[in-house]
Amino acid sequence: MSEENLITVKVNQKEVQVDKNLTVMQACEIAGEEIPRFCYHDKLSIAGNCRMCLVEIEKAPKLGSSCTMPLMEGMSIITNSEKVKQGRKGVMEFLLINHPLDCPICDQGGECDLQDQAMYYGFDRSRYSENKRAVENKNMGPLVNTIMTRCIHCTRCVRFASEVAGVPEIGMLGRGENAEITTYLEKSITSELSGNVIDLCPVGALTSKPYKFKARPWELKRTDSIDIFDGVGSNIRIDSRAEEILRITPRVNENVNEEWISDKVRFNYDAYYNQRIDHPFLRKGKKLVASSWGEVLKELEKKLSKSSPFAILGPHTDLETGYAVKKFMSNFGDKRVEVRTDNQTILLNNNQSFTFNSSISEIENSDLIILIGTNPKFEAPIINYKILKSYNSGFEIFNIGEDINLNYPTNYLGKDLNSLKDPVLLKKIKSARKPMVIVGSAFTSFCSETDLTSLFSFSNVNKIITKEKNDLNFLTPYASRVGQLLLNNTQNINSKPMDLVASKFKDGTYDTIISFNSEEISSPLFSNAFKVYFGHHGDEGAMSSDIVLPSPLFTEKEGTFVNTEGRVQLAYKCHNTIGESKEEWKILKKLSDLIGFENNFDVLNDLRQELLENIDFSLNINKIIKTNAAEYNQDVIFSSNIFNYPIDNFYMSDVVSKNSKIMAKCVQEILDKNLDKVVNQ
């Protein structure tokens, strides 16, 4: 903040220096004074319609709303006068005129802004004796429950839908006492971020349908964790009672997800207990038969002692598990682990060829964005919101790949990467202050090494990459991908790693496939191999395997993840494992002891200590890992024009979500009604 932007104001006779572009409310908060509010939210535009934030300005004839009032040099603000107190009491009394007295049955009870502010700023009794207004409840889909009689018309949900979600499907009809909040034609909200209106609603008008009447907030144990269902790693809080998760809400992290999370991680928690693998299975004949740990490990020891195994890692594999697998598989030979099960092309000498190099928080500062083979709406809704912020600032978005709906208009350039060489586009890139390219796995899973190096050369020539910055970004939809690639859990080739693996199974180099929660084990590539599956849900991978070993979900163990930008984050244990599940590293430790391999892991900290000693990067929590870069100055030659998007069903894109009844309702009520067919409107 520059000195010329500072002005001096008084708040309750206390002088403070603040930025002249702030509002009176923000100045009061800097001075340490609490201002009540319902409609104001610092991530949304200012509405100024609840009037709860009234303050007195010296020499002004009447009270003013502090959230809408700009600052002036020498302004004297009073927040605690009798006039202010009476004004706020009057506003609160009007807000409660039509509000039902149903706190005992309201899911917002105990964490309700209206309750708290009514107690602190309101009257202790009502003077209103007329009939209260009643409003019919609205249908907002399978996720958001509505009791619209409680609504105080703060319009937070309306502003969120248009400004953050990018789907202006919530609005207000009527005026005065007849005003109502509703969705477009009373249809389900189609946004992947719709559940955030539950957190935004300051009263109990919008609550969670799956959480309805389940618990009170003071009954819940809170556990900090992260979203592992995409590559962003949004910060979440898991609320549980005993051994059951009842609710998931966002945690604020301005560098990652701000205070929003996707509907998938918010609501798919019912799947954590559906179709769970809770004890070991052994294939006898054509059937998988429940067995004891002793019997299964003995059989596996026999098999591994005389076989040549290979391991594949799934999208939810934490760093600790990845390192334990790498160490175990090294006993059979080098490069026996693969995480790029989608054949992703990377440059092994350049870690920046698979990370989001600009950082997530920088997306909104870009004044020109080119999307190549990515659908952030499904693959990373938080990043799609960040791109929407750039678009709302008046900047252009270009798209190469399929012409898809991303909640904001894009300039569609077709499927040919050579359209990057268009003179008009090149002129716009060169005139842009901060141009950015975001490359998705729809492209990297099919492109050649030459295509990738050409992208780097193009970015170097056009100042997308400079000595100071790298705005060529690679977006992965998988939580485990960046961390496992940093551990070198991949083949020693840049492209088509699974083709190499398949050839080695075909020629007999490998004869046993071990999957760590990857459904790829059911692929025809491994039809003649002996299959071992570590996992927590009974998916196709488990059903096709010869040995199935139950492992815990991310909520049942501690784990470290590296998100798409290289940020290190922790997922903490929420409750004990289901049934006879055991952590993967513990199973590998027991197998190592049985076979005679060296393994000194007795507790998780032993594993973590060895991991830290054997990596060439720093693991600092909530910090981005610095990655090495390489310069490319060769000719720009693009050949690939194949785009195969990894996610076509947002609500059921992984083994956990496929077992969620809540996600199944979303598919039925939102996707199956063809509400998402409109392209670029």
C-alpha positions in Angstrom: 0.0 0.0 0.0 1.5 3.3 -1.1 1.7 6.3 1.3 -0.4 8.4 -1.2 -3.3 6.0 -0.8 -3.4 6.3 3.0 -5.8 8.6 4.8 -6.5 9.1 8.5 -10.0 8.5 10.0 -11.3 8.3 13.5 -13.2 5.2 14.8 -14.8 5.9 18.2 -12.2 8.7 18.6 -9.3 6.4 17.8 -7.2 7.6 14.9 -6.3 4.9 12.3 -4.5 5.1 8.9 -6.3 3.1 6.2 -6.4 2.7 2.4 -8.7 5.4 1.0 -10.3 2.7 -1.3 -11.8 0.8 1.6 -15.3 1.1 3.0 -16.3 2.4 6.4 -16.9 -1.2 7.6 -13.4 -2.3 6.6 -11.9 0.7 8.4 -13.8 -0.2 11.5 -12.6 -3.8 11.5 -9.0 -2.6 11.0 -9.6 -0.5 14.1 -10.8 -3.5 16.0 -14.5 -2.7 16.1 -17.0 -5.4 15.2 -19.7 -4.5 12.8 -22.7 -6.8 12.5 -23.8 -7.7 9.0 -26.0 -10.2 7.0 -25.7 -9.2 3.3 -22.1 -8.2 3.2 -19.5 -10.8 2.3 -15.9 -10.0 1.4 -15.8 -12.4 -1.6 -19.1 -11.0 -3.1 -20.2 -7.7 -4.5 -21.7 -5.2 -2.1 -25.5 -5.2 -1.9 -26.3 -3.0 1.1 -29.8 -4.3 1.7 -29.8 -5.8 5.2 -29.0 -2.4 6.9 -27.6 -4.2 10.0 -24.2 -2.6 9.6 -25.5 0.9 10.5 -23.0 3.4 12.0 -23.0 7.1 12.9 -20.9 9.6 11.0 -20.1 12.7 12.9 -22.2 15.7 11.5 -24.2 13.4 9.3 -28.0 13.8 9.7 -28.8 10.0 9.9 -27.2 6.6 10.2 -25.5 5.1 7.2 -24.7 1.5 6.1 -21.0 1.0 6.7 -20.6 -1.6 4.0 -21.5 0.8 1.1 -20.1 4.0 2.5 -16.7 5.1 1.1 -14.0 6.7 3.3 -13.0 10.4 3.4 -10.0 12.1 4.9 -10.8 13.1 8.6 -14.0 11.1 8.7 -15.2 10.4 12.3 -17.1 7.1 12.7 -19.0 6.1 15.7 -20.1 2.5 16.2 -21.2 2.4 19.8 -23.5 5.4 20.4 -27.0 5.0 21.7 -28.3 6.1 18.3 -26.4 3.3 16.6 -27.7 0.7 19.1 -31.3 1.8 18.6 -30.9 1.7 14.9 -29.6 -1.8 14.9 -32.3 -2.9 17.3 -34.9 -1.5 14.9 -33.4 -3.3 11.9 -33.2 -6.6 13.8 -36.9 -6.2 14.9 -37.9 -5.8 11.3 -35.9 -8.8 10.2 -37.6 -10.9 12.8 -41.1 -9.8 12.0 -41.7 -12.7 9.6 -39.0 -15.0 10.8 -40.4 -18.3 12.3 -39.4 -19.1 15.9 -38.3 -22.7 14.9 -34.7 -22.6 16.2 -35.1 -26.0 18.0 -35.7 -27.8 14.7 -33.5 -25.7 12.5 -30.2 -27.2 11.2 -28.5 -23.8 11.4 -29.1 -23.7 15.2 -25.9 -23.2 17.2 -24.0 -21.6 14.2 -26.6 -19.1 13.1 -25.7 -15.5 12.5 -29.3 -14.4 13.0 -29.4 -16.1 16.4 -26.1 -14.6 17.5 -26.9 -11.1 16.4 -30.5 -11.2 17.7 -29.1 -12.0 21.1 -26.4 -9.3 21.0 -28.1 -6.5 19.1 -31.9 -7.2 19.3 -34.8 -7.0 21.8 -35.5 -9.8 24.2 -39.2 -10.0 23.1 -41.3 -9.3 20.1 -43.9 -6.5 19.8 -45.3 -7.9 16.5 -48.7 -9.5 16.9 -49.9 -9.7 13.3 -49.9 -12.8 11.1 -46.5 -13.8 9.9 -45.8 -14.2 6.2 -45.2 -17.8 4.9 -43.3 -18.7 1.8 -43.4 -21.9 -0.2 -40.2 -23.9 -0.2 -38.3 -24.1 -3.5 -36.7 -27.0 -5.2 -32.9 -26.4 -5.6 -31.9 -29.9 -6.3 -30.7 -32.9 -4.3 -28.1 -31.0 -2.3 -29.6 -27.8 -1.0 -32.6 -27.9 1.4 -34.9 -24.9 1.4 -37.1 -23.4 4.1 -37.8 -20.1 2.5 -40.0 -18.6 5.3 -36.7 -18.2 7.2 -35.1 -16.1 4.3 -34.1 -12.5 5.2 -33.3 -11.6 1.5 -29.7 -10.9 2.1 -29.1 -12.0 -1.6 -25.8 -13.7 -0.8 -26.9 -16.8 -2.7 -28.0 -14.7 -5.7 -24.6 -13.0 -5.9 -22.7 -16.2 -5.4 -24.5 -17.9 -8.2 -23.6 -15.3 -10.8 -20.2 -14.1 -9.5 -18.6 -17.3 -8.2 -20.5 -20.2 -9.6 -21.0 -18.5 -13.0 -24.5 -19.8 -13.4 -27.1 -17.0 -12.7 -29.8 -19.5 -11.8 -30.8 -18.0 -8.4 -32.7 -14.7 -8.3 -35.3 -12.7 -6.5 -38.9 -12.3 -7.6 -41.3 -9.7 -6.3 -40.6 -6.8 -4.0 -41.2 -5.8 -0.4 -43.1 -8.3 1.6 -43.7 -10.4 -1.5 -40.0 -10.8 -2.4 -38.9 -14.4 -2.8 -35.6 -16.1 -3.6 -36.0 -18.9 -6.2 -34.1 -20.8 -8.9 -34.8 -20.5 -12.6 -38.1 -22.2 -13.3 -37.5 -24.0 -9.9 -34.9 -26.3 -11.4 -31.9 -27.8 -9.7 -28.8 -25.6 -9.5 -26.4 -27.0 -12.0 -23.2 -25.6 -10.6 -20.4 -27.8 -9.2 -20.0 -25.3 -6.4 -23.7 -25.1 -5.4 -23.2 -26.4 -1.9 -21.4 -23.2 -0.9 -24.7 -21.3 -0.7 -25.3 -23.4 2.5 -22.3 -21.8 4.2 -23.1 -18.4 2.9 -26.7 -18.3 4.1 -26.7 -16.4 7.4 -30.0 -18.0 8.5 -31.5 -21.5 8.1 -33.2 -20.8 4.7 -30.6 -22.9 2.8 -29.2 -26.0 4.5 -27.7 -29.3 3.5 -30.2 -32.0 2.4 -28.0 -34.9 3.3 -27.2 -33.4 6.7 -30.8 -32.7 7.5 -31.7 -33.4 11.2 -28.5 -35.4 11.6 -26.7 -33.6 14.4 -26.0 -30.3 16.3 -22.7 -28.6 15.8 -21.6 -29.0 19.4 -21.9 -32.8 19.1 -19.3 -32.9 16.3 -15.6 -33.6 16.3 -13.7 -31.4 13.8 -10.7 -32.7 11.8 -8.7 -30.7 9.3 -8.1 -32.3 6.0 -7.9 -31.7 2.2 -10.0 -32.6 -0.8 -8.3 -35.5 -2.7 -11.0 -35.7 -5.4 -9.2 -33.3 -7.7 -5.7 -31.9 -8.1 -6.3 -28.6 -6.3 -6.3 -29.9 -2.7 -9.0 -27.6 -1.3 -8.8 -27.3 2.4 -11.7 -28.9 4.2 -13.0 -29.6 7.7 -14.5 -33.0 8.4 -17.2 -33.1 11.1 -17.8 -36.5 12.6 -19.6 -38.1 15.5 -18.1 -41.4 16.8 -17.0 -43.4 13.7 -19.3 -41.6 11.3 -18.6 -38.6 9.1 -21.7 -36.4 9.1 -20.6 -33.3 7.3 -17.8 -31.7 5.3 -17.3 -27.9 5.1 -14.5 -25.7 3.7 -11.6 -24.2 5.6 -10.2 -20.9 4.5 -7.0 -20.9 2.5 -6.6 -17.8 0.4 -3.8 -19.4 -1.6 -5.8 -22.5 -2.7 -9.6 -22.5 -2.5 -10.3 -19.2 -0.7 -13.4 -20.5 1.2 -15.2 -22.6 -1.4 -15.2 -26.4 -2.1 -16.7 -28.5 -4.8 -20.0 -30.4 -4.3 -18.2 -33.7 -4.8 -16.0 -33.5 -1.7 -18.8 -31.8 0.3 -21.4 -34.4 -0.3 -19.9 -37.7 -1.4 -19.0 -38.7 2.2 -21.9 -41.3 2.3 -19.8 -43.4 -0.1 -17.1 -43.7 2.6 -19.2 -46.5 4.1 -20.8 -48.0 1.0 -19.3 -51.0 -0.8 -16.3 -51.0 1.5 -13.7 -53.8 1.4 -13.5 -54.6 5.1 -11.5 -57.8 5.1 -9.0 -59.7 2.8 -10.2 -61.8 -0.1 -8.6 -64.7 -1.9 -9.7 -66.0 -5.3 -10.6 -69.7 -5.1 -11.8 -71.0 -8.4 -13.9 -68.3 -9.9 -15.0 -66.7 -6.6 -13.4 -64.2 -4.3 -13.7 -65.7 -0.8 -13.2 -63.8 2.5 -10.0 -65.0 4.2 -7.8 -64.1 7.2 -4.8 -61.8 6.9 -2.5 -64.7 7.8 -3.8 -66.9 4.9 -3.7 -64.1 2.3 -0.2 -62.9 3.2 1.1 -66.4 3.2 -0.3 -66.9 -0.3 1.0 -63.6 -1.5 4.5 -64.3 0.0 4.5 -67.6 -2.0 3.5 -65.8 -5.2 5.9 -62.8 -4.9 8.9 -65.1 -4.0 8.8 -66.6 -7.5 7.3 -63.8 -9.7 8.2 -60.6 -11.4 5.7 -57.9 -10.1 4.9 -54.4 -11.2 2.9 -51.8 -9.3 0.5 -49.1 -10.4 -0.7 -46.2 -8.2 -4.2 -44.8 -8.1 -5.4 -41.1 -8.0 -5.7 -40.9 -4.2 -2.2 -42.2 -3.2 -0.4 -40.2 -0.5 3.3 -39.5 -0.5 4.0 -42.0 2.4 2.3 -44.8 0.5 4.0 -44.0 -2.7 7.4 -44.1 -1.0 6.7 -47.4 0.8 5.6 -48.9 -2.6 8.7 -47.6 -4.3 11.0 -49.1 -1.6 9.2 -52.4 -1.6 9.2 -52.8 -5.4 12.9 -51.9 -5.6 13.6 -55.3 -4.3 12.4 -56.8 -7.6 14.2 -54.3 -9.9 14.4 -50.7 -11.0 11.4 -48.6 -12.2 8.7 -51.1 -11.1 6.1 -48.4 -10.2 3.9 -46.3 -12.5 1.5 -43.5 -11.6 0.9 -42.2 -15.2 -1.8 -44.8 -15.9 -3.4 -42.4 -18.4 -0.2 -42.3 -20.5 0.5 -38.7 -19.6 3.5 -37.1 -21.5 6.0 -35.3 -19.3 9.6 -34.2 -19.7 11.7 -36.1 -17.2 14.4 -33.4 -17.0 11.8 -30.7 -16.3 9.5 -30.9 -13.3 7.7 -27.9 -14.6 6.2 -30.0 -17.3 3.6 -31.5 -14.9 3.0 -28.7 -12.3 0.7 -25.7 -12.3 3.6 -23.2 -12.4 1.8 -19.8 -12.0 0.2 -20.9 -8.7 -3.5 -21.0 -8.3 -3.9 -17.6 -6.7 -2.3 -15.9 -9.8 -4.9 -17.1 -12.3 -7.3 -14.2 -11.6 -4.4 -11.7 -12.3 -4.0 -13.0 -15.8 -5.2 -10.7 -18.6 -5.3 -13.5 -21.3 -5.8 -17.2 -20.7 -5.5 -20.0 -23.3 -7.0 -23.4 -22.3 -5.6 -26.4 -24.1 -7.3 -29.8 -23.6 -8.8 -29.1 -20.2 -12.3 -28.8 -18.8 -11.7 -27.1 -15.4 -15.4 -27.0 -14.8 -15.3 -30.8 -14.1 -11.6 -31.4 -13.5 -11.0 -28.5 -11.0 -14.1 -26.3 -10.2 -12.0 -24.0 -8.0 -9.7 -23.2 -10.9 -12.7 -22.7 -13.1 -13.9 -20.1 -10.6 -10.5 -18.4 -10.7 -10.7 -18.2 -14.5 -14.2 -16.8 -14.2 -12.7 -14.0 -12.0 -10.3 -13.1 -14.8 -13.2 -13.1 -17.3 -15.3 -10.9 -15.0 -12.4 -8.4 -14.9 -12.9 -8.0 -18.7 -10.2 -10.3 -20.0 -10.4 -12.9 -22.8 -10.4 -16.7 -22.5 -9.3 -18.9 -25.5 -10.0 -22.6 -25.8 -8.3 -25.3 -27.9 -9.9 -28.8 -27.8 -13.6 -29.6 -27.5 -16.1 -26.6 -27.6 -17.4 -27.0 -24.0 -19.5 -25.0 -21.6 -17.3 -23.5 -18.9 -19.8 -21.0 -17.3 -18.1 -18.2 -19.2 -17.7 -17.4 -22.9 -14.5 -18.5 -24.6 -13.0 -17.8 -28.0 -13.0 -21.3 -29.5 -9.9 -22.0 -31.7 -10.7 -25.5 -32.7 -8.7 -28.7 -32.1 -5.5 -27.8 -34.0 -2.6 -26.5 -31.8 -1.3 -24.7 -34.8 -4.0 -22.1 -34.2 -1.6 -20.8 -31.5 0.4 -19.4 -34.4 -2.5 -17.2 -35.7 -1.1 -13.6 -36.1 -4.1 -12.1 -34.4 -3.7 -14.3 -31.3 0.1 -13.7 -31.2 -0.5 -10.0 -31.3 -2.9 -10.3 -28.3 -0.4 -12.5 -26.4 2.4 -10.0 -26.9 0.2 -7.0 -25.9 -1.0 -8.8 -22.7 0.6 -8.0 -19.4 0.3 -11.5 -18.0 -0.7 -14.1 -20.6 -1.3 -17.6 -19.3 -1.6 -21.1 -20.8 -3.4 -24.0 -18.9 -2.8 -27.5 -20.4 -5.0 -30.4 -19.3 -4.7 -34.1 -19.4 -7.0 -34.4 -22.4 -4.0 -33.1 -24.3 -1.0 -34.5 -22.3 -2.3 -38.1 -22.3 -2.2 -38.2 -26.2 0.4 -35.6 -27.2 4.0 -36.5 -28.3 7.2 -35.4 -26.6 7.7 -33.0 -29.6 4.3 -31.4 -28.9 5.3 -30.7 -25.3 8.7 -29.3 -26.0 7.1 -27.1 -28.7 4.7 -25.7 -26.2 7.7 -24.7 -24.0 9.4 -23.2 -27.0 6.3 -21.3 -28.0 5.9 -20.0 -24.4 9.6 -18.9 -24.3 9.3 -17.0 -27.6 6.0 -15.3 -26.6 7.0 -14.2 -23.0 4.6 -16.7 -21.3 7.8 -18.0 -19.8 10.5 -15.5 -18.7 13.4 -15.6 -16.2 11.0 -14.2 -13.6 7.9 -16.3 -14.2 6.5 -19.4 -15.8 2.8 -19.1 -16.8 2.7 -22.3 -18.8 0.6 -24.5 -16.5 -0.2 -28.2 -16.5 -3.5 -29.1 -14.7 -4.0 -32.6 -13.4 -7.3 -33.9 -12.1 -5.6 -36.4 -9.8 -4.5 -35.6 -6.2 -1.6 -38.1 -6.2 0.0 -37.2 -9.6 2.4 -34.4 -8.8 3.7 -35.9 -5.6 4.3 -39.3 -7.1 6.1 -37.9 -10.1 8.3 -35.9 -7.8 9.1 -39.3 -6.1 10.0 -40.6 -9.6 7.3 -43.3 -9.4 7.2 -43.6 -13.2 9.0 -45.1 -16.2 12.2 -43.6 -17.5 10.5 -42.4 -20.7 8.7 -39.1 -21.5 5.6 -40.4 -23.3 3.4 -43.5 -23.4 4.6 -45.2 -20.2 1.7 -47.6 -20.0 2.5 -48.8 -23.6 6.0 -49.8 -22.3 4.5 -51.5 -19.3 2.0 -53.4 -21.5 4.8 -54.6 -23.8 6.7 -56.0 -20.8 3.6 -57.9 -19.6 3.2 -59.2 -23.1 6.8 -60.5 -23.4 6.8 -62.0 -19.9 9.1 -59.5 -18.2 6.3 -58.9 -15.7 3.7 -61.5 -14.6 2.1 -59.9 -11.5 0.3 -56.6 -11.3 -0.2 -54.9 -7.9 -2.7 -52.0 -7.8 -2.8 -49.4 -5.1 -6.4 -48.3 -5.5 -6.1 -48.0 -9.3 -9.0 -49.3 -11.4 -6.6 -49.7 -14.3 -5.9 -53.2 -12.9 -9.1 -54.4 -14.6 -7.7 -53.3 -18.0 -7.2 -55.9 -20.7 -3.5 -55.1 -20.6 -3.3 -57.3 -17.5 -5.7 -60.0 -18.4 -3.1 -62.8 -18.2 -1.3 -61.4 -15.1 -1.8 -62.4 -11.5 -3.6 -59.5 -9.8 -3.2 -58.0 -6.3 -5.4 -55.1 -5.3 -4.9 -52.8 -2.4 -8.0 -50.7 -1.9 -11.0 -49.5 0.1 -14.0 -49.9 -2.3 -15.3 -52.9 -4.2 -14.9 -51.5 -7.7 -14.0 -53.2 -11.0 -10.4 -53.4 -10.0 -11.2 -55.4 -6.8 -13.6 -57.7 -8.6 -11.0 -58.6 -11.3 -8.2 -59.4 -8.8 -6.9 -62.6 -7.4 -6.0 -61.2 -4.0 -7.8 -58.2 -2.4 -6.3 -56.4 0.6 -8.4 -53.8 2.5 -6.7 -50.4 3.0 -8.0 -47.3 4.7 -9.6 -44.2 3.0 -7.9 -40.9 3.4 -10.1 -40.0 6.4 -8.8 -43.1 8.3 -5.1 -42.4 8.2 -2.6 -39.5 8.0 -1.2 -38.7 4.7 0.8 -36.0 2.8 -0.3 -34.8 -0.6 1.2 -32.4 -3.2 -1.4 -30.5 -5.1 -1.2 -29.5 -8.8 0.8 -26.3 -8.1 3.3 -28.3 -5.9 1.9 -27.2 -2.5 2.5 -29.7 0.3 -0.6 -30.4 2.5 -1.6 -32.8 5.2 -4.8 -34.9 5.5 -5.3 -35.9 9.1 -7.0 -39.0 10.5 -10.6 -38.5 11.4 -11.6 -41.9 12.8 -10.4 -45.6 12.9 -10.3 -47.8 9.9 -13.3 -49.8 8.7 -13.3 -53.6 9.5 -9.9 -55.2 9.1 -8.3 -52.5 6.9 -4.6 -51.9 7.4 -2.5 -49.0 6.1 -0.6 -49.9 2.9 2.9 -49.4 4.4 2.1 -51.7 7.3 1.0 -54.5 4.9 4.2 -54.0 2.8 6.3 -54.0 6.1 4.7 -57.4 7.0 5.3 -58.8 3.5 8.9 -57.6 3.6 9.5 -59.4 6.9 7.9 -62.6 5.4 10.0 -62.5 2.2 13.2 -61.3 3.9 13.4 -57.8 2.4 14.9 -55.0 4.5 12.3 -52.7 6.0 12.8 -50.6 9.1 9.4 -48.9 9.3 7.9 -49.6 12.8 5.8 -46.4 12.9 4.7 -43.8 10.4 7.3 -41.3 11.5 10.1 -43.8 10.6 8.7 -43.9 7.1 8.5 -40.1 6.9 12.0 -39.7 8.2 13.4 -42.0 5.6 11.3 -40.3 2.9 12.8 -36.9 3.9 16.3 -38.3 3.8 15.8 -39.7 0.2 14.2 -36.9 -1.7 15.8 -33.9 -3.4 13.1 -31.4 -2.6 11.8 -29.8 0.6 8.5 -30.8 2.2 7.3 -27.7 4.0 3.6 -27.8 4.9 1.5 -25.3 2.9 4.5 -24.2 0.9 5.1 -24.8 -2.8 7.9 -27.1 -3.8 10.5 -25.3 -6.0 10.8 -27.3 -9.2 13.6 -27.3 -11.8 13.2 -25.8 -15.2 14.8 -26.4 -18.6 15.0 -24.1 -21.6 13.6 -25.1 -25.0 14.4 -23.1 -28.1 13.7 -25.5 -30.9 11.3 -25.1 -33.8 7.6 -25.1 -32.8 6.0 -28.1 -34.4 2.6 -29.3 -33.3 1.2 -32.6 -34.6 -1.3 -33.9 -32.1 -5.0 -32.9 -32.4 -6.5 -35.7 -30.2 -8.3 -34.6 -27.1 -9.9 -37.2 -24.8 -11.2 -35.5 -21.6 -10.8 -37.7 -18.5 -14.0 -36.7 -16.8 -17.4 -36.7 -18.5 -19.4 -37.2 -15.3 -18.3 -34.8 -12.6 -20.4 -36.5 -9.9 -19.0 -40.0 -10.4 -15.4 -39.6 -11.6 -13.6 -41.8 -9.1 -14.0 -45.1 -7.2 -15.4 -43.3 -4.0 -18.0 -41.1 -5.7 -19.3 -44.0 -7.8 -20.5 -45.5 -4.6 -22.3 -42.4 -3.3 -26.1 -42.4 -3.3 -26.0 -38.6 -3.0 -23.9 -38.3 -6.1 -26.2 -40.8 -7.9 -29.1 -38.4 -7.1 -27.1 -35.5 -8.6 -26.6 -37.5 -11.8 -30.3 -38.3 -12.0 -31.6 -34.8 -11.2 -28.9 -32.7 -12.9 -27.0 -34.5 -15.6 -29.8 -36.8 -16.8 -32.1 -33.8 -17.4 -29.7 -32.5 -20.0 -29.3 -29.1 -18.3 -25.7 -28.8 -19.3 -26.1 -29.1 -23.1 -25.7 -25.4 -23.9 -22.3 -24.5 -25.2 -20.6 -21.1 -24.6 -23.7 -19.2 -23.8 
